[in-house]
Amino acid sequence: MTAPALVPAPVPGPIPVDDPDDPRLADYTSLTDVALRRRVEPAGGLFMAEGEKVIRRALRAGYPMRSMLLTPRWAEAMGDLVERAGAPVYVVSPALAERVTGFHVHRGALASMCRTPLPEPGDLLATARRLVVLEAVNDHTNVGAVFRSAAALGMDAVLLSPDCADPLYRRSVKVSMGAVFSLPYARLGRWPCGLAAVRDAGFRLLALTPAEGARDIAEAVEDDRDARVALLLGAEGEGLTPRALAAADARVRIPMAHGIDSLNVAAAAAVACYALARPR
C-alpha cells in the first residue's frame, strides 16, 4: 500500500518556467520511459493526469494535486482550476513541455497527482455484486479500456492479479478517460489463490475464454442474473492461465463469426460486461 505523497505548499499564481532542467519539473521528466515511470511513480506516491477533463475528474475523485504543467493556452482556458489548484502551476512553452516529457503534449495540460491507499480486496468483495477480475493484463491501453467499459456498464469494482499493469499509469488513465478514478479497484496479494476469496465471498466466477466447450455467455449470465458474479479475463494473446481457469466456477465464451477466433481483451470485456449488466 503506497502512502500519499506530500503535496508542495501552494504558490500564488502561475509560475513561468523556461529551463527544462528546472528541478521543479522533475515529476514530468521522461514520461514516455515506461520502465522508469513504473519505478518512480508508485515509489514516489504519484501519478500523471493528462488533459483538462481527466485532471478535473481526478480532483473530483479526491486525489490531491502535487503540481500542474500547462502551456499558456491551457493556463488561460483552465483559469478557474489554476486559481484553486492549491499546488504550484508551472507554465511552459509547448516546445519545452515536449522536451521535458518526451512527447508532444497536444492536450497542453498535465498534473502530478498524489496516490491514495488502495482498498483491501475484502472491502470490495463485501459490497459489490458485479466484479471484473483481471489476470496478467499488462498492456496499459487495455487496462484503461477495460476500466472504461466496466464503469460505463455498471460493474461495481475491479480486482487485479499482482502482475497486472498499473491503472494509474498515464496511458491507462488517459484511455479510461478518468474511469480509473470512479471505479474502485484492489490487488489480490496471491495468485491464483486470491480467487478463492472471491468465491468464498459468494461470487460465481465466470472465466471468459474462446475455448471449445465454454458456454455462451448470454446463456450463462441469464442463469446467474440474481447471483453475485465476477468476470475473469486474461492477458492479450495467452488468455487465462490453466490455474486461473481451474479456479473458475464456469467457462464462458462470446460466440464468434466469419472465422474470427477471439476479440481483443478490452473489446471482450465490454461485450461481457454488457451481457452481465443488461436487464432480464
C-alpha positions in Angstrom: 0.0 0.0 0.0 1.5 3.3 -1.1 1.3 6.2 1.3 0.1 9.5 -0.1 2.9 11.8 -1.3 3.5 15.1 0.2 1.8 18.0 -1.6 4.0 21.0 -2.2 3.0 24.2 -0.5 0.7 26.4 -2.7 2.4 29.1 -4.7 0.1 32.0 -5.7 -0.4 32.4 -9.4 1.1 30.5 -12.4 4.9 30.2 -12.4 6.7 30.6 -15.8 9.5 28.1 -16.3 11.9 28.2 -19.3 14.6 25.7 -18.1 14.0 22.0 -19.0 16.3 21.0 -16.2 14.5 23.0 -13.5 14.1 20.6 -10.6 10.5 21.7 -10.0 9.6 19.9 -13.2 11.1 16.6 -12.1 7.7 14.8 -11.8 7.2 15.4 -15.6 10.6 14.1 -16.8 10.7 11.3 -19.4 7.0 10.4 -19.3 7.4 8.0 -22.3 10.1 5.9 -20.4 7.7 3.2 -19.2 10.2 1.2 -17.2 11.4 4.4 -15.5 7.9 5.6 -14.7 6.9 2.2 -13.3 9.6 2.6 -10.8 9.4 6.2 -9.8 5.7 6.9 -9.8 4.5 4.2 -7.3 7.6 4.7 -5.2 7.1 8.5 -5.2 3.4 8.1 -4.5 2.4 10.0 -7.6 0.7 9.5 -11.0 0.1 11.6 -14.0 -3.3 13.0 -15.2 -3.3 14.3 -18.8 -5.9 16.6 -20.3 -8.4 19.0 -18.7 -11.2 16.5 -18.3 -9.0 13.9 -16.7 -7.4 16.3 -14.3 -10.8 17.6 -13.2 -12.1 14.1 -12.7 -9.0 13.2 -10.6 -9.6 16.1 -8.3 -13.3 15.3 -8.0 -12.4 11.8 -7.0 -10.3 13.2 -4.1 -6.8 12.8 -5.4 -4.6 15.6 -4.0 -2.6 17.6 -6.6 1.2 18.0 -6.4 1.5 20.4 -9.3 0.3 21.2 -12.8 2.3 21.7 -16.0 0.4 23.9 -18.5 1.1 25.6 -21.8 0.0 29.2 -22.0 -3.2 28.5 -23.9 -4.4 26.0 -21.3 -3.3 28.1 -18.4 -5.9 30.6 -19.6 -8.6 28.1 -20.5 -8.2 26.4 -17.1 -8.1 29.7 -15.2 -10.6 28.6 -12.6 -8.6 25.5 -11.8 -5.4 27.4 -11.7 -6.9 29.7 -9.1 -8.0 26.9 -6.8 -5.3 24.3 -7.6 -3.7 24.5 -4.1 -0.5 23.5 -5.7 2.2 25.0 -7.9 1.2 25.6 -11.5 4.1 25.7 -14.0 3.6 27.4 -17.3 5.9 26.3 -20.2 6.0 26.6 -23.9 4.8 23.7 -26.0 8.4 23.0 -27.1 9.7 23.0 -23.6 6.8 20.7 -22.5 7.8 18.2 -25.2 11.5 18.4 -24.3 10.8 17.7 -20.7 8.2 14.9 -21.1 9.5 13.3 -24.2 6.3 13.6 -26.3 4.1 16.3 -27.9 1.7 17.3 -25.1 -1.1 18.1 -27.5 -3.7 18.4 -24.7 -1.5 21.1 -23.2 -2.2 20.1 -19.6 -0.5 17.6 -17.2 -0.9 17.3 -13.5 1.1 15.4 -11.0 -1.3 13.8 -8.5 -0.9 12.0 -5.2 -1.8 8.4 -5.0 -4.1 7.3 -2.2 -4.1 3.9 -0.4 -5.9 1.2 -2.2 -8.8 -0.6 -0.5 -8.4 -4.1 0.6 -10.0 -6.8 -1.7 -12.2 -7.9 1.2 -13.7 -4.4 1.4 -14.8 -4.5 -2.2 -16.0 -8.1 -2.0 -18.2 -7.2 0.9 -20.3 -4.6 -1.0 -20.0 -5.4 -4.8 -22.4 -7.6 -6.8 -20.6 -7.4 -10.2 -16.9 -7.6 -10.5 -14.2 -7.7 -13.2 -11.1 -9.7 -12.3 -8.0 -9.3 -14.5 -5.1 -11.8 -14.7 -1.8 -10.5 -16.0 -3.3 -7.8 -18.3 0.0 -5.8 -18.6 -0.9 -3.6 -21.5 -1.8 -0.1 -20.1 -4.1 0.7 -23.0 -6.1 -2.5 -22.4 -6.3 -1.9 -18.7 -7.6 1.6 -19.3 -10.2 0.4 -21.8 -11.4 -2.3 -19.5 -11.9 0.1 -16.7 -13.9 2.5 -19.0 -16.2 -0.3 -20.2 -16.6 -1.7 -16.7 -17.5 1.6 -15.3 -19.9 2.5 -18.1 -21.7 -0.8 -18.0 -22.3 -0.8 -14.3 -19.7 -3.1 -12.8 -19.0 -2.3 -9.1 -15.2 -2.9 -8.8 -12.1 -4.4 -10.4 -9.7 -6.9 -8.9 -6.2 -7.2 -10.3 -3.7 -10.0 -10.2 -0.3 -8.9 -8.8 1.2 -8.7 -12.3 -1.4 -6.5 -13.9 -0.4 -3.1 -15.3 -0.9 -0.1 -13.1 -4.3 1.5 -13.7 -2.9 4.9 -12.7 -0.1 4.9 -15.3 -0.6 7.9 -17.6 -1.7 5.8 -20.7 -4.2 3.8 -18.6 -5.7 6.9 -17.1 -5.9 8.6 -20.5 -7.6 5.7 -22.3 -10.1 5.2 -19.4 -11.0 8.9 -19.6 -10.7 9.0 -15.8 -12.8 5.9 -15.2 -10.0 4.5 -13.1 -10.9 7.3 -10.6 -14.6 6.4 -10.3 -14.4 2.6 -10.2 -12.8 1.1 -7.1 -10.1 -1.5 -7.5 -7.7 -3.6 -5.4 -4.9 -6.0 -6.0 -5.1 -9.6 -4.9 -2.0 -10.4 -3.0 -1.6 -14.0 -4.1 -2.4 -15.6 -7.4 -4.4 -17.6 -8.2 -5.0 -18.3 -4.5 -6.8 -15.0 -4.2 -9.6 -16.2 -6.4 -10.7 -18.5 -3.6 -11.5 -15.4 -1.6 -13.7 -14.2 -4.4 -15.7 -17.4 -4.4 -15.8 -17.6 -0.6 -17.4 -14.1 -0.7 -20.3 -15.6 -2.6 -19.3 -14.8 -6.1 -19.8 -17.1 -9.1 -16.6 -16.8 -11.0 -17.0 -16.9 -14.8 -13.8 -17.4 -16.8 -14.0 -15.8 -20.3 -12.3 -18.0 -22.9 -12.6 -18.8 -26.6 -12.0 -22.5 -25.9 -14.4 -25.0 -27.3 -16.7 -26.3 -24.6 -17.2 -23.0 -23.0 -20.8 -21.9 -22.6 -22.3 -18.9 -24.5 -22.0 -16.0 -22.0 -25.5 -14.8 -22.8 -27.0 -18.1 -21.6 -24.7 -18.3 -18.6 -25.4 -14.9 -17.2 -29.2 -15.4 -17.7 -28.9 -18.3 -15.3 -26.9 -16.1 -12.9 -28.9 -13.0 -13.2 -29.7 -12.8 -9.5 -26.3 -14.1 -8.3 -23.1 -12.2 -7.4 -20.9 -12.7 -10.4 -17.2 -12.0 -11.2 -15.9 -12.0 -14.8 -12.4 -13.3 -15.1 -10.3 -12.1 -18.1 -6.8 -12.9 -19.1 -4.0 -11.2 -21.0 -4.0 -10.4 -24.7 -2.8 -13.4 -26.7 -2.2 -16.0 -24.0 -5.6 -15.6 -22.3 -6.2 -17.1 -18.8 -3.7 -19.5 -17.4 -4.7 -23.1 -16.7 -4.6 -22.4 -13.0 -7.0 -19.5 -13.2 -9.4 -21.5 -15.5 -9.3 -24.3 -12.9 -10.3 -21.9 -10.2 -13.4 -20.7 -12.0 -16.9 -22.0 -11.5 -17.7 -22.0 -15.2 -16.1 -21.2 -18.5 -18.0 -18.8 -20.9 -17.3 -17.5 -24.3 -18.5 -14.9 -26.8 -19.8 -16.5 -30.0 -17.7 -15.6 -33.0 -18.5 -15.4 -36.7 -16.6 -15.2 -40.0 -13.7 -17.3 -38.8 -12.6 -14.9 -36.1 -11.4 -16.8 -33.0 -11.5 -14.1 -30.3 -11.7 -10.4 -29.5 -9.1 -8.0 -28.0 -9.4 -8.3 -24.2 -10.7 -4.8 -23.9 -13.5 -5.4 -26.5 -14.3 -8.8 -24.9 -14.6 -7.1 -21.5 -17.1 -4.6 -23.0 -19.2 -7.3 -24.5 -19.1 -9.5 -21.4 -19.9 -6.6 -19.1 -22.9 -5.6 -21.3 -24.2 -9.2 -21.2 -24.0 -9.2 -17.4 -25.5 -5.8 -17.0 -28.5 -5.9 -19.3 -31.9 -6.4 -17.7 -33.6 -9.8 -17.6 
